[in-house]
Amino acid sequence: MHTPADLVLASFLGEGLIRIVAAISLEQILPMWLLALADWCYGKFTHRAPEGDARHLPKRKEQLQSFLQAAKGAAKTLRLPELPDELLESTDGSGVFLEIACSRAKPEWIPPKVVRIADVYYRLEAAAPGRRPRPFVYRLRRLAAGVPGRTVLHYEPPQVPDLVKPS
């Protein structure tokens, strides 16, 4: 027969495995259930506003804005043909930049991710709206040295001749 101590120990072991898997696969650190419960109880006792709570759900207005933003992004590509990306390299006083204009959004490209193109590393500076037929523009800054890691995005340009240098 299992004692209460065995059950608590088993729950900590199971929780630890779940937290490890979440940290590796989702890159998200989950709180210990005992500490999360204590935080929730403290929030209820002190009448803490839900915005400060880690378990806060967005309000209906925020959810609607998020939905409309996603719908707007989908509408941008509704009747567009899938085109190869257009690359434009430029230089200014602060460094070398690469702009990639795409006909489809790259959802995993969220600044400030690092992107590797061939053997060159770039930091994603911004994602901005562009003009049709390539309504998504990503601006990257060239890095002096490589930054290998698990979260580096690998990008294969459509063709090297598409890299346009302004004259």
C-alpha atoms as one frame of an Amber mdcrd trajectory, in Angstrom:
protein
   0.000   0.000   0.000   1.196   3.486  -0.813   1.729   5.986   1.932   0.954
   9.708   1.452   4.690  10.394   1.355   5.046   7.965  -1.583   2.273   9.744
  -3.471   3.821  13.180  -2.875   7.222  11.875  -3.978   5.689  10.314  -7.107
   3.895  13.576  -7.942   7.180  15.516  -7.642   8.894  12.960  -9.891   6.122
  13.164 -12.510   6.066  16.942 -12.308   9.837  17.080 -12.733   9.643  14.987
 -15.892   6.894  17.219 -17.295   8.922  20.347 -16.472  12.036  18.912 -18.179
  10.101  18.008 -21.330   8.492  21.470 -21.400  11.860  23.175 -20.955  13.452
  21.168 -23.767  10.648  21.064 -26.310   8.673  24.259 -25.646  11.537  26.356
 -24.266   9.216  27.285 -21.420   9.964  27.012 -17.723   6.944  25.757 -15.817
   6.576  26.480 -12.080   6.474  23.756  -9.450   2.839  22.872  -8.757   3.263
  23.524  -5.043   4.686  27.014  -5.638   2.065  27.772  -8.320  -0.664  26.759
  -5.863   0.866  28.963  -3.144   1.051  31.907  -5.589  -2.573  31.402  -6.652
  -3.730  31.271  -3.003  -1.720  34.395  -2.170  -3.263  36.201  -5.171  -6.760
  35.276  -4.042  -6.041  36.260  -0.422  -4.568  39.670  -1.351  -7.078  40.323
  -4.175  -4.211  40.754  -6.629  -5.296  41.915 -10.081  -5.315  39.126 -12.700
  -2.868  41.028 -14.927  -0.099  40.299 -12.426  -1.070  36.644 -12.264   0.875
  34.184 -14.397  -2.382  32.437 -15.281  -4.068  35.597 -16.598  -6.269  35.054
 -19.627  -6.532  37.920 -22.105  -9.694  39.975 -22.045 -12.233  39.616 -24.850
 -11.009  42.800 -26.516  -7.414  41.492 -26.576  -8.590  38.142 -27.926 -10.601
  39.883 -30.639  -7.623  42.056 -31.612  -5.403  38.976 -31.807  -7.980  37.166
 -33.951  -8.371  40.163 -36.279  -4.608  40.475 -36.624  -4.336  36.781 -37.569
  -7.238  37.131 -40.028  -5.616  40.191 -41.575  -2.359  38.258 -42.033  -4.224
  35.391 -43.676  -6.130  37.790 -45.952  -2.843  39.262 -47.169  -1.860  35.935
 -48.696  -5.310  34.772 -49.791  -4.924  35.136 -53.553  -1.187  35.637 -53.780
   0.907  33.094 -55.613   3.759  31.597 -53.641   6.841  33.398 -54.926  10.509
  32.893 -54.136  11.829  35.256 -51.488  13.514  38.460 -52.597  16.729  39.387
 -50.782  18.172  42.886 -50.656  21.483  43.618 -48.950  22.382  47.134 -47.810
  25.087  48.791 -45.753  24.947  51.823 -43.516  27.150  53.237 -40.771  25.944
  50.708 -38.208  26.522  47.549 -40.250  25.319  45.264 -43.019  21.602  44.570
 -43.309  19.649  42.013 -45.268  15.971  42.485 -46.069  13.979  39.427 -47.068
  10.619  40.081 -48.744   8.329  37.023 -48.674   4.974  36.087 -50.112   4.249
  33.931 -47.045   4.721  34.733 -43.363   7.437  32.961 -41.406   5.703  32.475
 -38.035   8.830  31.315 -36.223  10.725  34.451 -37.257  10.175  36.559 -34.159
  12.758  39.243 -33.302  15.447  38.957 -31.930  16.038  35.407 -33.251  19.321
  34.510 -34.913  19.144  33.340 -38.543  21.885  31.410 -40.332  22.166  31.807
 -44.104  24.919  29.566 -45.506  27.803  30.263 -43.087  26.741  33.815 -42.205
  24.746  34.687 -39.073  22.184  37.464 -38.833  20.039  38.813 -36.015  16.409
  39.376 -36.934  15.844  43.050 -36.149  12.250  43.548 -37.301   9.320  42.019
 -39.118   7.278  44.601 -40.991   4.486  44.731 -43.523   5.548  45.075 -47.143
   3.931  45.536 -50.522   2.142  42.921 -52.580   3.060  40.394 -53.948   5.514
  39.986 -51.027   3.658  41.484 -48.046   6.069  40.241 -45.362   9.466  41.908
 -44.916  12.100  40.718 -42.446  15.092  42.952 -41.653  18.239  41.193 -40.453
  21.542  42.610 -39.202  24.738  40.732 -40.041  26.653  39.478 -37.013  30.429
  39.542 -36.798  30.661  35.991 -35.449  28.528  32.875 -35.478  26.148  32.086
 -32.672  25.491  28.366 -32.888  22.699  27.063 -30.720  19.386  25.270 -30.579
  17.291  28.306 -31.416  19.197  29.413 -34.523  16.887  29.438 -37.542  18.389
  27.988 -40.729  17.338  29.721 -43.942  17.999  28.550 -47.467  17.680  31.436
 -49.927  15.903  30.557 -53.185  18.989  31.297 -55.286  22.202  33.193 -54.631
  21.753  35.484 -57.710  18.541  36.852 -56.112  20.702  38.674 -53.574  20.475
  42.240 -54.874  23.052  44.847 -53.885  22.033  48.454 -54.437  24.367  50.400
 -56.689
